[in-house]
């Protein structure tokens, strides 16, 4: 996985966590649900990059 793609994936992950916890802190359920919804997508992207790296070796 290229460096730019790693950075993009990590920023999406952090953005999801920020939305989740900010939504919980303010009581905004819509923001909290958006943060929760982004988690599986980001996890899959990270795992995809890891498995791609394994097969390159």
Steps between C-alpha positions, in 0.01 A plus 500: 500500500638838407572764758223732380244221518614413853463861605153526345386182670636611837335844473165336417542279805576795726213699349262213581619482860467877539144494366411211729631652821393855419150370426494316833626804691245736349212253488478524121384154395534567128866593533565204726341259252711641215811437706391144571412437137846601378682250722447177299592672174826630641589169661452321168719750318779457754482122486494506123825693495660262748407187306618660178835562667525140615466364147765739366768336715 
